[in-house]
Amino acid sequence: MGKLEQGNLLVLAAVVIASVTSNISAIAAPAPAAAPLKTKTGAEVTKDKGGLVSTTTESKTPSYNPKALHRLDFKVTGKSCAVCLLGIQKRISSVPGSIKAAVQLQAPYAAVVLYDASKTNQKALLDKAQETVPEVKFVSIEDTAIAKVPTVLVPKIGDEVLDH
């Protein structure tokens, strides 16, 4: 092997070693930490190497007046498809002052809304729910003041809790 070939071989070997060393240090270097994601309620969500998800334990201050808490239950008639019923729930949830909403997707179709009466009212909620589907009617409407937000929200008609 001539001196020129040996020189080229040494240069090639040096380039390969530098490339491998660079790749190894890139692999060994820890990845930059991703900024934590936030949920709709403002809780931070982080994911560790094992894929476990955790959230902050700090509770968000309620954005409603606990003394003006109301529960609005009603039966939905005129529509029965899940998309339409979930649209009603989504529209109601978008009203400022609406705290929680749930719609039953099985007959009898009913809905429940928790809302802050100092920010909105029954008429505004029902008008918004009916906004794009005028054929929907609401019957057996019951609006009551409540002391606290329930953990589980289940619609009721009259005194009957719908637990299908």
C-alpha positions in Angstrom: 0.0 0.0 0.0 1.4 3.4 -1.0 1.8 6.4 1.3 -1.1 8.1 -0.5 -3.4 5.2 0.1 -2.3 5.0 3.8 -3.0 8.7 4.3 -6.4 8.4 2.7 -7.2 5.4 4.9 -6.1 7.3 8.0 -8.3 10.3 7.1 -11.3 8.0 6.4 -10.7 6.2 9.8 -10.6 9.5 11.6 -13.9 10.7 9.9 -15.6 7.4 10.9 -14.4 7.6 14.5 -15.6 11.2 14.8 -19.0 10.3 13.3 -19.5 7.4 15.7 -18.4 9.4 18.7 -20.8 12.2 17.7 -23.7 9.7 17.4 -22.9 8.0 20.7 -22.8 11.3 22.6 -26.1 12.3 20.9 -27.6 9.0 22.1 -26.2 9.3 25.6 -27.3 12.9 26.1 -30.6 13.2 27.8 -33.4 14.6 25.7 -34.6 18.0 26.6 -37.6 17.9 29.0 -40.8 18.7 27.2 -43.0 21.4 28.7 -45.9 19.9 30.6 -49.3 19.8 28.9 -52.3 21.4 30.5 -55.8 20.0 30.8 -59.0 22.0 30.3 -59.1 22.5 34.1 -55.5 23.9 34.1 -53.9 20.8 35.8 -50.4 20.0 34.4 -50.0 16.6 32.8 -46.5 15.1 32.5 -45.3 11.7 31.0 -42.3 9.9 32.3 -40.0 7.4 30.5 -42.2 4.5 31.3 -45.3 6.2 29.8 -46.9 6.9 33.1 -49.0 10.0 33.2 -49.3 12.2 36.2 -51.1 15.4 37.0 -50.6 18.2 39.5 -52.5 17.7 42.7 -53.2 21.4 43.1 -56.9 22.0 42.7 -58.1 24.9 40.6 -60.1 27.5 42.4 -63.7 27.1 41.2 -64.7 29.6 38.5 -68.3 29.8 39.8 -70.2 31.3 42.7 -71.0 28.4 45.1 -73.9 30.3 46.4 -75.5 30.6 43.0 -75.2 27.0 42.0 -78.2 25.5 40.1 -79.1 22.2 38.6 -81.3 22.2 35.4 -82.8 18.8 34.4 -85.0 18.3 31.3 -86.2 15.7 28.9 -85.2 16.1 25.2 -87.7 15.3 22.5 -87.5 15.7 18.7 -84.0 14.2 18.3 -82.6 10.8 19.3 -79.3 10.4 17.4 -76.1 10.4 19.5 -74.5 13.2 17.4 -77.5 15.5 17.9 -77.7 14.8 21.6 -73.9 15.3 22.1 -74.2 18.5 20.1 -76.8 19.8 22.6 -74.4 18.9 25.4 -71.5 20.7 23.7 -73.5 23.8 23.0 -74.7 24.0 26.6 -71.2 23.5 27.9 -70.0 26.5 25.8 -72.3 29.0 27.6 -70.4 31.1 30.1 -71.5 30.1 33.6 -72.2 26.5 32.6 -70.2 24.3 34.9 -71.0 20.7 33.9 -73.4 19.1 31.4 -74.5 15.5 30.7 -76.9 14.1 28.1 -78.4 10.6 28.3 -77.9 8.8 25.0 -80.6 6.2 25.7 -84.4 6.7 25.8 -85.8 8.5 27.6 -83.4 11.2 26.4 -82.7 13.7 29.1 -80.0 16.2 30.1 -78.7 17.9 33.2 -76.7 21.1 33.5 -75.0 22.6 36.5 -74.6 26.3 36.2 -73.8 29.5 38.0 -77.0 31.5 38.2 -75.0 34.7 38.7 -73.6 34.3 35.2 -76.3 32.7 33.1 -79.9 31.4 33.4 -82.3 28.6 32.3 -83.5 30.5 29.2 -79.9 31.2 27.9 -78.9 27.6 28.4 -82.0 26.1 26.7 -81.8 28.7 23.8 -78.2 27.7 23.2 -79.1 24.0 23.3 -81.8 24.6 20.7 -79.7 27.0 18.6 -79.1 24.8 15.5 -81.9 22.2 16.0 -85.2 24.1 16.3 -87.2 20.8 16.1 -85.8 19.8 19.5 -88.1 20.5 22.4 -87.4 20.4 26.1 -90.1 19.1 28.5 -90.2 18.3 32.2 -87.9 21.2 33.0 -86.8 21.3 36.6 -84.4 24.1 37.8 -83.2 23.8 41.5 -80.6 25.5 43.6 -78.0 23.0 44.9 -75.3 23.3 47.7 -72.4 21.6 45.9 -71.3 20.1 42.6 -72.0 16.4 42.6 -69.2 14.0 41.7 -71.3 12.1 39.2 -73.8 13.9 37.1 -76.8 11.8 36.0 -80.0 13.3 34.4 -83.3 12.9 36.1 -86.9 13.5 35.1 -89.1 14.5 38.0 -87.9 12.4 41.0 -86.7 9.5 38.8 -82.9 9.3 38.3 -82.1 7.8 34.9 -79.6 5.1 35.4 -79.6 3.1 32.2 
